Each structure stands twice: as C-alpha cells, then as structure tokens.
Amino acid sequence: MVELYEKMVKEAMAAQKADIETIRNKRGTKFHIKDTKAYLDVVEKMEAISEQSESVINLHVDSVNAHYNILDSLTDTIRPEDDPFVEHYQTPVVLEILRDEDPEFQKSLEKFVEAIGKAEALIGKEVVRRYGGFYGPTCVVDFALMPGSTSNTINRILQTMDIPEHHKQAILSAKSWGMNTSYGIGEVFANEIENDTTVAQAVKKEIEEVQNIYQNPIEAQAELMDGAGHTSFDVRKYMSQYRDKMEDTIKAAMDDDVHYGNILTVPAYCVGDVSHHIAQSTFNMCKDDVTMAIIEATTAVMDSTLNKALPNFKSEFEVLSLATGSSACAVEYILELDGFNAPTVVNLLTQRFHNYVQLYPTRGAAAELHNSDFMDMIYRGWGYVDQARKLLNGASGKLVPKVAGFDVDLEPIHQNEVIMNPQRYTYPACAITVRFSSLMRLADYPCLLTSEPVTATMMTNIIALHKEKPGSPARTCKNCAAASLVDFRHNHCQWREAV
C-alpha cells in the first residue's frame, strides 16, 4: 500500500503546487482561462493503481478535461462575480443522466420531490432559523451535516421516505459535495420576507424552489445564474456540452457499480481550480505579499509533513487526515505569531455574524460559508498546537504538533522571509497585526489552505478504493468551531442520523 500512499501525496501536492505556482506568477495580472492549463496537466496524469476503480478516476480526469475545454471554447476570462459558480454546473447534468438512464432512480427522485412538498413544517422552521441567524455561522452548502445546512434539511426529509437506501444516499450526496445547483436553503424565503410577502407565502415559494432543483436541475441552475446576473459565458451551452462530453464516462461508472453518490460527487468537486481557485479573484487577492506567503508556507508545511510520514502510513484515511491536519496547524501557528488564536477569532467572527444578519437580512445564503470553514480549520489546528505547547512546557526546542500520531513540520513557516518579517509590510515599529490582517482576507477564501485541490484529489483516490460506499457527506462530527466555543447547536446536528 506504500505505493498508493505515495501516489496520493504526489498527485495531491502536484495539484496544489500547480495552483500556487500559477497564482504566484500571474497575481496582479488579468486572468485568462488558459492560465489554468497547469492544473489540467497535473490532473491528466492521474491513473488507477492497485485495487482502485478506473471508472472513478475517469470521473475526475474527464470532468476536469471537459470543464477546461468547454470554458476555453466559450470565453477567454471569467469575471470574479461569476467564478464561484463554475463548480456548480456538473452535478445538475450528472443527476439528469442518472435519472434518464435509471427509471428506478427517476421514481425515487419523483417521490423525493413529493416529500419536499409535504415537509412544509420542517422547511418553514429551517428557513426561519437561517433567516434569523439562529444557528450562528454555518455552511449552508456543506460537506457535512452541520445545523443550518441544506444537506441537514435534505437528510431529515429523506429519513421519512420509503425508497432504496442507496438512492437516499445519492440524493443527499447531490446536495453535499455534489453541489447540485448554486441554491442554498433559505435564500428565496429571506428575499420574499424582505419584499413584504407573508411568511406562509414565502415558505411556499421556498418549497417550490427546492423542488425545482431536483425536478429540473439543469434549467434550475441556469435560472439561478440568470437571477445572479451571470454574464461571463452561456451557462446553458456549458451544461449541454458537458453532458455530451461526460455521458459515456457517467454510464461507464454506472456499469462499474460505482455508488451514485460518488458519481454525483467526484466530477464536481475536482473542477474548482479551473477558473475558481485559479481565477481573477485569486490573482487580485494574492497581490498582497503576506497573503501569498501564508498560502505558500501552509503548502510547504503540508508537503514536508506528508513526505516525512510516508513510510509510516497504515491507511489511506491517515494520509487525508494528516494533509488537512497539518495545514490547520500551520494556519493556527501563523495566527499565534501575532498573538491571536482560534478561540479569539471564533468569538470575533461569531459576534460579527450576528451583526451582519441584522445589517443584511437578505445576505447571500453562502455569505458566511468560508468564515465557517476557516474557523473550523483553525479550531482544529489550535487543538493540536495547544497540546504541543503544553508538552513542550516552556522548554527550548521546536514546537511539533502531532496529528494522528504523526509529527507536523512547522519549520517552513520560519523559513518564509515574508511571514517572518512583517515589519516590511506596515509601519515597521508597530507590525503586530500584519499576518492576522492577511489571515482575515483568507477567512473569506481559505480554499488553498484547507486545501480543496488536495482534498479533492485525495478523496477521488479514496473513493476509487471504496466505489460502493458513498464518500459524501462526511458521516462524522465536524467539530464545528462556533458550536464548540460560542454557540449551543449540537442537538440540531444530523451526523449520526445520515442516511
């Protein structure tokens, strides 16, 4: 299995580095679709080994290929306002292919749409809570089942139904990592309420929208983009061409008995680097040297830690855990260099959230999504770093946090000239908040810290080993930072009850 672990690390870090090198070289310039070719080149080298399912790897590789080539044929660039949605055009297409190819799955989807219509009390309660900020900062489109997320509500509806279990799991995956359309629960309700619609009527319209994204996923996504003022390219042409390019790959995965939840997940989760992580918004954000350095140093910590641990891995899940755990330690450690830590920041951002709700009642459903990701990441890192500080007990020597028994190498942070010299980027005698200020920029956009290209690549490799089990959503406690430090919402979670 050592060969597999080496492959996972090599492919994941190659994807991350393709992003980082492109951003470093292009930051501050105008973004073009062809700037993402380096990521495509890395993905095209992925292949199945050992007991991995080739059809699963193909879902990843073919999707990135299709995504890149379609975008390149439709436009030269994408404006920042449109780039978050580029990873939302795949699952609607895949969902329709599965529905068209499998009449039994079509029946289950129809029953689910009916069940949504009967869930007025549940949906009404959840959208009211989301509108009023009841759950605190939350990921409305989440990879787990945290309170306030769309998948949390979907799971509750599915629990009431009598359809095949694997169909339930597929429907749940479609609105988790699959990101079926850009819709997050509560958005229609909030806008209707603020436009003086009655609560009952607003709930009715909310139900209609949730039904629509499962009845007509492709057109529903197109309509959502019409409403958002998307102008960068023709989204209907994209989804039509994506179906043409991916239909055979999807059918091959079905024939290979890959779980529908994985067929819905893998093609979407892997494409975000093309015109989202490598994009104009990223080029703009990373003009700041300290922001760029934080991403580079975090990547170096992850790379060094994973490669040093390679001889000792005993499971593919350890590789993923160490990748995400080491980056969490790195970001928390950089935060602590300025005298901040996770509890301080979680409290700050949670307080800010409640002010934000009152200022902007029609805030986008995903507004606090990445703040939540950032808080969860640093809270996890704080747990490891805090334990390491206690063990060091003030003695001289390096701080070495441990994740799943593996050492995390923080030395790349000390070797980063920008991070270790904040006085060069502000009033030199008072440079005590520089790194923190850049981390707050990244709190809105932590995708290359958590890191999404790494987790997407590793998850495809893991799913390829376990094609028959749904990889999403994560069926474990997410250990939400806000719920652990500020808010009491554990009893509204669904992770133990995931279908």
C-alpha positions as CSV (number, residue, x, y, z in Angstrom):
1,M,0.0,0.0,0.0
2,V,3.0,2.3,0.3
3,E,2.8,2.8,-3.5
4,L,-0.8,4.0,-3.1
5,Y,0.1,6.5,-0.3
6,E,3.0,7.9,-2.4
7,K,0.6,8.3,-5.3
8,M,-2.0,10.1,-3.2
9,V,0.6,12.5,-1.8
10,K,2.3,13.1,-5.2
11,E,-0.9,13.7,-7.1
12,A,-2.5,15.9,-4.4
13,M,0.6,18.1,-3.8
14,A,1.1,18.4,-7.6
15,A,-2.4,19.8,-7.9
16,Q,-1.8,22.2,-5.0
17,K,1.6,23.4,-6.4
18,A,0.1,23.8,-9.9
19,D,-2.3,26.3,-8.4
20,I,0.3,28.0,-6.2
21,E,2.9,28.4,-8.9
22,T,0.3,29.8,-11.4
23,I,-1.0,32.3,-8.8
24,R,2.5,33.4,-7.8
25,N,3.4,34.1,-11.4
26,K,0.1,35.6,-12.5
27,R,-1.0,37.6,-9.4
28,G,-1.9,41.1,-10.2
29,T,-2.5,40.4,-13.9
30,K,-5.6,39.7,-16.0
31,F,-6.9,36.2,-15.7
32,H,-7.4,34.0,-18.8
33,I,-8.8,30.5,-19.0
34,K,-5.6,29.2,-20.4
35,D,-3.8,30.2,-17.1
36,T,-5.4,27.1,-15.6
37,K,-3.7,24.7,-18.0
38,A,-1.1,23.8,-15.4
39,Y,-3.7,22.3,-13.2
40,L,-5.3,20.3,-16.1
41,D,-1.8,18.9,-17.0
42,V,-1.4,17.6,-13.5
43,V,-4.9,16.0,-13.4
44,E,-4.3,14.3,-16.7
45,K,-1.5,12.3,-15.1
46,M,-3.8,10.7,-12.6
47,E,-4.3,7.0,-13.0
48,A,-5.8,4.0,-11.2
49,I,-3.4,1.6,-9.5
50,S,-3.7,-1.5,-7.3
51,E,-7.4,-2.1,-6.4
52,Q,-8.6,1.4,-7.5
53,S,-11.6,1.7,-9.8
54,E,-10.5,3.2,-13.1
55,S,-14.0,4.4,-13.7
56,V,-13.8,6.6,-10.6
57,I,-10.5,8.1,-11.6
58,N,-12.0,8.8,-15.0
59,L,-14.9,10.7,-13.4
60,H,-12.3,13.1,-12.0
61,V,-9.9,13.3,-15.0
62,D,-12.6,13.5,-17.7
63,S,-14.6,16.1,-15.8
64,V,-11.6,18.5,-15.4
65,N,-10.8,18.0,-19.1
66,A,-14.4,18.7,-20.2
67,H,-14.6,21.7,-17.9
68,Y,-11.4,23.3,-19.1
69,N,-12.1,22.7,-22.8
70,I,-15.7,23.9,-22.6
71,L,-14.8,27.1,-20.7
72,D,-11.9,27.7,-23.1
73,S,-14.3,27.4,-26.1
74,L,-16.9,29.7,-24.5
75,T,-14.9,32.6,-23.1
76,D,-11.4,34.0,-22.6
77,T,-11.9,35.1,-19.0
78,I,-14.4,35.0,-16.2
79,R,-15.3,37.9,-14.0
80,P,-14.8,37.5,-10.3
81,E,-18.6,37.6,-9.6
82,D,-19.2,34.6,-11.8
83,D,-16.2,32.4,-10.8
84,P,-17.7,30.8,-7.6
85,F,-20.3,29.1,-9.6
86,V,-18.0,27.2,-12.1
87,E,-18.2,24.1,-9.9
88,H,-22.0,24.1,-9.8
89,Y,-22.7,23.1,-13.4
90,Q,-21.6,19.5,-13.2
91,T,-23.9,17.8,-10.7
92,P,-27.2,19.0,-12.3
93,V,-26.1,17.4,-15.6
94,V,-25.0,14.1,-13.8
95,L,-28.2,14.0,-11.9
96,E,-30.2,14.2,-15.1
97,I,-28.1,11.5,-16.8
98,L,-28.6,9.1,-13.8
99,R,-32.3,9.9,-13.9
100,D,-32.6,9.3,-17.7
101,E,-30.6,6.0,-17.5
102,D,-32.2,4.5,-14.4
103,P,-36.0,4.5,-14.3
104,E,-35.9,3.3,-10.7
105,F,-33.8,6.3,-9.6
106,Q,-36.2,8.5,-11.5
107,K,-39.1,7.1,-9.4
108,S,-37.1,7.8,-6.2
109,L,-36.4,11.4,-7.3
110,E,-40.1,11.9,-8.0
111,K,-41.1,10.6,-4.6
112,F,-38.5,12.9,-3.0
113,V,-39.9,15.9,-4.8
114,E,-43.3,14.9,-3.4
115,A,-41.8,14.6,0.1
116,I,-40.4,18.1,-0.1
117,G,-43.9,19.3,-0.8
118,K,-45.1,17.6,2.4
119,A,-42.3,18.9,4.5
120,E,-43.7,22.4,5.0
121,A,-43.3,22.5,8.8
122,L,-39.7,21.3,8.6
123,I,-38.7,23.6,5.8
124,G,-40.5,26.5,7.3
125,K,-38.7,26.1,10.6
126,E,-35.3,25.8,9.0
127,V,-35.6,28.8,6.7
128,V,-36.9,31.0,9.6
129,R,-33.9,29.8,11.7
130,R,-31.5,30.6,8.9
131,Y,-33.0,34.0,8.2
132,G,-32.7,35.0,11.8
133,G,-29.3,33.6,12.4
134,F,-30.5,31.0,14.9
135,Y,-27.7,28.6,14.2
136,G,-24.9,31.1,14.1
137,P,-22.2,31.0,11.4
138,T,-23.0,27.9,9.2
139,C,-22.2,26.4,5.8
140,V,-25.5,26.4,4.0
141,V,-24.0,24.1,1.3
142,D,-21.8,21.9,3.5
143,F,-19.7,18.8,3.1
144,A,-21.0,17.5,6.4
145,L,-24.5,17.7,8.1
146,M,-24.0,20.8,10.3
147,P,-27.1,22.6,11.6
148,G,-28.4,25.1,9.2
149,S,-27.0,23.4,6.1
150,T,-29.1,22.4,3.1
151,S,-28.0,18.8,3.4
152,N,-29.1,18.7,7.0
153,T,-32.7,19.6,5.9
154,I,-32.5,17.2,2.9
155,N,-31.4,14.4,5.3
156,R,-34.4,15.0,7.6
157,I,-36.8,14.7,4.6
158,L,-35.1,11.5,3.3
159,Q,-35.5,9.9,6.7
160,T,-39.3,9.9,6.3
161,M,-39.2,8.2,2.9
162,D,-39.5,4.6,1.8
163,I,-37.1,4.4,-1.2
164,P,-33.9,2.4,-1.6
165,E,-31.2,3.4,0.8
166,H,-28.6,3.9,-1.9
167,H,-31.0,6.3,-3.7
168,K,-31.4,8.3,-0.4
169,Q,-27.6,8.4,-0.1
170,A,-27.2,9.6,-3.7
171,I,-29.8,12.4,-3.3
172,L,-28.1,13.5,-0.1
173,S,-24.7,13.5,-1.9
174,A,-26.1,15.5,-4.7
175,K,-26.6,18.5,-2.4
176,S,-23.4,18.0,-0.4
177,W,-20.1,17.7,-2.2
178,G,-22.0,17.4,-5.4
179,M,-23.4,20.9,-5.1
180,N,-26.5,20.3,-7.2
181,T,-27.1,23.9,-8.4
182,S,-26.0,27.1,-6.6
183,Y,-29.1,27.2,-4.4
184,G,-28.7,27.3,-0.6
185,I,-31.8,26.8,1.5
186,G,-33.5,29.9,2.8
187,E,-32.5,32.3,0.1
188,V,-35.9,32.6,-1.6
189,F,-37.6,32.8,1.8
190,A,-35.3,35.7,3.0
191,N,-35.9,37.7,-0.1
192,E,-39.6,37.1,-0.1
193,I,-40.0,38.2,3.5
194,E,-38.0,41.4,2.9
195,N,-40.3,42.1,-0.1
196,D,-43.3,42.1,2.3
197,T,-44.6,38.6,1.4
198,T,-46.4,36.7,4.1
199,V,-44.4,34.1,6.0
200,A,-46.8,31.4,4.7
201,Q,-46.3,32.5,1.1
202,A,-42.6,32.8,1.5
203,V,-42.4,29.2,2.7
204,K,-44.5,28.1,-0.2
205,K,-42.1,29.7,-2.7
206,E,-39.1,28.3,-0.9
207,I,-40.6,24.8,-1.2
208,E,-41.1,25.3,-4.9
209,E,-37.5,26.3,-5.4
210,V,-36.2,23.3,-3.5
211,Q,-38.4,21.0,-5.6
212,N,-37.3,22.7,-8.8
213,I,-33.6,22.0,-8.3
214,Y,-34.4,18.3,-8.2
215,Q,-37.1,18.3,-10.8
216,N,-35.2,20.4,-13.4
217,P,-31.6,20.6,-12.2
218,I,-30.1,22.0,-15.4
219,E,-32.7,24.6,-16.1
220,A,-32.9,25.5,-12.4
221,Q,-29.2,26.2,-12.3
222,A,-29.5,28.3,-15.5
223,E,-32.3,30.3,-14.0
224,L,-30.3,30.9,-10.8
225,M,-27.5,32.3,-12.9
226,D,-29.9,34.5,-14.8
227,G,-31.1,35.9,-11.5
228,A,-27.5,36.4,-10.3
229,G,-26.6,38.4,-13.4
230,H,-24.1,35.9,-14.7
231,T,-22.5,37.3,-17.9
232,S,-19.2,35.5,-18.4
233,F,-20.4,32.7,-20.7
234,D,-23.6,30.9,-21.7
235,V,-24.2,28.5,-18.9
236,R,-26.9,26.6,-20.8
237,K,-24.3,25.9,-23.6
238,Y,-21.8,24.8,-20.9
239,M,-24.2,22.2,-19.4
240,S,-25.3,21.0,-22.8
241,Q,-21.7,20.4,-23.9
242,Y,-20.7,18.9,-20.5
243,R,-23.4,16.3,-21.0
244,D,-22.1,15.4,-24.4
245,K,-18.6,15.1,-23.1
246,M,-19.4,13.2,-19.9
247,E,-22.3,10.9,-20.7
248,D,-20.1,7.9,-21.6
249,T,-18.0,8.4,-18.5
250,I,-21.0,8.5,-16.3
251,K,-22.5,5.4,-17.9
252,A,-19.2,3.6,-17.5
253,A,-19.2,4.3,-13.8
254,M,-22.8,3.1,-13.5
255,D,-21.8,-0.1,-15.3
256,D,-18.9,-0.5,-12.9
257,D,-21.4,-0.3,-9.9
258,V,-19.9,2.9,-8.6
259,H,-22.3,4.3,-5.9
260,Y,-24.5,7.0,-7.4
261,G,-23.4,9.3,-4.6
262,N,-19.9,9.1,-5.8
263,I,-20.9,9.6,-9.4
264,L,-22.6,12.8,-8.4
265,T,-19.7,13.9,-6.2
266,V,-16.4,13.3,-8.0
267,P,-17.0,15.2,-11.2
268,A,-18.0,18.5,-9.4
269,Y,-15.5,18.5,-6.5
270,C,-12.4,18.4,-8.8
271,V,-13.1,21.2,-11.3
272,G,-13.0,24.2,-9.0
273,D,-9.3,25.0,-9.6
274,V,-10.1,25.8,-13.2
275,S,-11.4,29.4,-13.1
276,H,-12.3,29.5,-9.4
277,H,-9.2,28.8,-7.3
278,I,-7.0,29.9,-10.3
279,A,-9.1,33.0,-11.2
280,Q,-9.2,36.7,-11.3
281,S,-10.4,37.0,-7.7
282,T,-7.4,34.9,-6.5
283,F,-5.0,36.9,-8.7
284,N,-6.4,40.1,-7.1
285,M,-6.3,38.7,-3.5
286,C,-2.7,37.4,-3.8
287,K,-1.3,40.8,-4.9
288,D,-0.7,41.1,-1.2
289,D,2.7,39.6,-0.4
290,V,1.7,38.4,3.1
291,T,-1.4,36.7,1.8
292,M,0.6,34.9,-0.9
293,A,3.3,33.9,1.6
294,I,0.7,32.4,4.0
295,I,-0.6,30.2,1.2
296,E,2.9,29.2,0.2
297,A,4.1,28.4,3.7
298,T,1.0,26.4,4.5
299,T,1.6,24.4,1.4
300,A,5.2,23.8,2.3
301,V,4.2,22.6,5.8
302,M,1.7,20.1,4.3
303,D,4.2,18.9,1.7
304,S,7.1,18.4,4.1
305,T,4.8,16.7,6.8
306,L,3.2,14.3,4.3
307,N,6.5,13.2,2.7
308,K,8.2,12.6,6.1
309,A,5.3,10.5,7.2
310,L,5.1,8.4,4.0
311,P,6.9,5.3,5.4
312,N,4.6,5.1,8.4
313,F,1.1,5.4,6.9
314,K,-1.2,2.4,7.6
315,S,-4.3,3.7,5.9
316,E,-5.4,5.9,3.1
317,F,-7.5,7.9,5.6
318,E,-4.5,8.7,7.6
319,V,-3.0,10.4,4.6
320,L,-6.1,12.7,4.2
321,S,-6.2,13.4,7.9
322,L,-2.6,14.4,8.1
323,A,-2.9,16.6,5.0
324,T,-5.8,18.6,6.4
325,G,-4.5,18.5,10.0
326,S,-1.0,19.8,9.1
327,S,-2.4,22.7,7.1
328,A,-4.7,23.5,10.1
329,C,-1.7,23.6,12.4
330,A,0.2,25.8,10.0
331,V,-2.6,28.4,9.8
332,E,-3.2,28.4,13.6
333,Y,0.5,28.8,14.2
334,I,0.8,31.8,11.9
335,L,-2.2,33.2,13.7
336,E,-0.5,32.8,17.0
337,L,2.6,34.6,15.8
338,D,0.6,37.8,16.1
339,G,-0.8,36.8,19.5
340,F,-4.2,35.6,18.3
341,N,-5.6,32.1,18.4
342,A,-8.7,30.1,17.3
343,P,-10.9,30.9,20.3
344,T,-10.3,34.6,19.9
345,V,-11.1,34.6,16.2
346,V,-14.1,32.3,16.5
347,N,-15.6,34.7,19.1
348,L,-14.8,37.7,16.9
349,L,-16.3,36.2,13.7
350,T,-19.4,34.8,15.6
351,Q,-20.1,38.2,17.1
352,R,-19.7,39.8,13.7
353,F,-22.0,37.2,12.2
354,H,-24.9,38.3,14.4
355,N,-24.3,42.0,13.5
356,Y,-24.2,41.0,9.8
357,V,-27.5,39.2,10.0
358,Q,-29.1,42.4,11.2
359,L,-27.4,44.6,8.7
360,Y,-28.1,42.4,5.7
361,P,-31.2,40.2,6.2
362,T,-31.1,39.2,2.5
363,R,-27.4,38.3,2.7
364,G,-26.4,35.5,0.2
365,A,-27.1,32.1,1.5
366,A,-23.4,31.3,1.3
367,A,-22.1,34.5,2.9
368,E,-20.6,33.0,6.0
369,L,-19.7,29.7,4.4
370,H,-16.0,30.2,4.2
371,N,-15.8,32.0,7.5
372,S,-17.2,28.8,9.0
373,D,-14.6,26.7,7.1
374,F,-11.8,29.0,8.3
375,M,-13.0,28.8,11.9
376,D,-13.3,25.0,11.8
377,M,-9.8,24.8,10.4
378,I,-8.0,27.0,12.9
379,Y,-10.0,25.4,15.8
380,R,-8.8,22.0,14.8
381,G,-5.2,23.4,14.4
382,W,-5.4,25.1,17.8
383,G,-6.2,21.7,19.5
384,Y,-3.0,20.2,18.1
385,V,-0.8,23.2,18.6
386,D,-2.1,23.9,22.2
387,Q,-1.3,20.3,23.1
388,A,2.2,20.6,21.7
389,R,2.7,23.8,23.7
390,K,1.7,22.1,26.9
391,L,4.0,19.1,26.2
392,L,6.9,21.5,25.4
393,N,6.2,23.2,28.8
394,G,8.3,26.3,28.1
395,A,11.4,24.3,27.3
396,S,13.6,25.2,24.4
397,G,13.2,23.4,21.2
398,K,10.9,23.2,18.3
399,L,7.1,23.1,18.6
400,V,6.0,19.9,17.0
401,P,2.2,19.3,16.9
402,K,1.0,15.8,16.2
403,V,-1.9,14.7,14.0
404,A,-3.0,11.1,14.2
405,G,0.4,10.3,15.8
406,F,2.4,12.0,13.0
407,D,4.8,15.0,13.5
408,V,3.8,18.2,11.8
409,D,6.8,20.1,10.4
410,L,6.3,23.9,11.0
411,E,9.8,24.8,10.0
412,P,8.8,26.1,6.5
413,I,6.9,28.9,8.2
414,H,10.2,30.0,9.9
415,Q,12.0,29.8,6.6
416,N,9.5,32.1,4.9
417,E,11.1,35.5,4.7
418,V,7.8,37.4,4.2
419,I,6.0,35.8,7.1
420,M,8.9,36.3,9.5
421,N,9.4,39.9,8.6
422,P,6.0,41.6,8.9
423,Q,7.7,44.9,9.7
424,R,8.3,45.3,5.9
425,Y,4.6,45.5,5.2
426,T,3.3,48.1,7.6
427,Y,4.6,50.8,10.0
428,P,7.8,48.9,11.0
429,A,7.8,49.7,14.7
430,C,4.1,48.5,15.2
431,A,4.0,45.4,13.0
432,I,1.9,43.3,15.3
433,T,-1.3,42.7,13.3
434,V,0.0,42.2,9.7
435,R,-0.2,38.5,9.4
436,F,-3.6,38.5,11.2
437,S,-5.0,41.0,8.7
438,S,-4.0,38.8,5.8
439,L,-5.5,35.8,7.5
440,M,-8.8,37.7,7.8
441,R,-8.6,38.1,4.0
442,L,-8.2,34.4,3.8
443,A,-11.0,33.8,6.2
444,D,-13.3,34.7,3.2
445,Y,-11.3,32.4,0.9
446,P,-9.5,29.5,2.7
447,C,-9.7,27.1,-0.3
448,L,-6.0,26.8,-0.8
449,L,-5.3,26.5,3.0
450,T,-7.8,23.7,3.8
451,S,-6.9,22.7,0.9
452,E,-9.6,21.9,-1.7
453,P,-7.3,20.7,-4.6
454,V,-5.6,18.4,-2.1
455,T,-8.8,17.0,-0.5
456,A,-10.5,16.6,-3.9
457,T,-7.5,14.7,-5.3
458,M,-7.1,12.5,-2.2
459,M,-10.9,11.9,-1.9
460,T,-11.0,10.6,-5.5
461,N,-8.2,8.2,-4.7
462,I,-10.0,7.0,-1.6
463,I,-13.4,6.7,-3.4
464,A,-11.6,4.7,-6.1
465,L,-10.8,2.2,-3.4
466,H,-14.3,2.1,-2.0
467,K,-16.5,2.8,-5.0
468,E,-19.5,1.1,-3.5
469,K,-19.7,3.4,-0.4
470,P,-20.8,7.0,-0.7
471,G,-17.9,9.3,0.1
472,S,-20.1,12.3,0.9
473,P,-21.3,13.9,3.1
474,A,-18.8,13.2,5.8
475,R,-20.5,10.9,8.3
476,T,-18.7,12.2,11.3
477,C,-19.0,15.1,13.8
478,K,-17.5,18.1,12.1
479,N,-16.4,19.5,15.5
480,C,-17.8,22.9,14.4
481,A,-15.7,25.7,16.0
482,A,-18.6,28.0,16.7
483,A,-20.6,25.2,18.3
484,S,-17.7,24.2,20.4
485,L,-16.7,27.6,21.7
486,V,-19.7,30.0,21.4
487,D,-23.0,28.6,20.2
488,F,-25.0,25.7,21.5
489,R,-26.3,23.9,18.4
490,H,-25.1,20.3,18.8
491,N,-28.6,18.9,19.4
492,H,-29.6,20.2,16.0
493,C,-27.0,18.2,14.1
494,Q,-27.6,15.1,11.9
495,W,-24.3,13.4,11.5
496,R,-25.3,10.3,13.4
497,E,-28.6,10.1,11.5
498,A,-27.1,10.5,8.0
499,V,-29.0,8.2,5.6
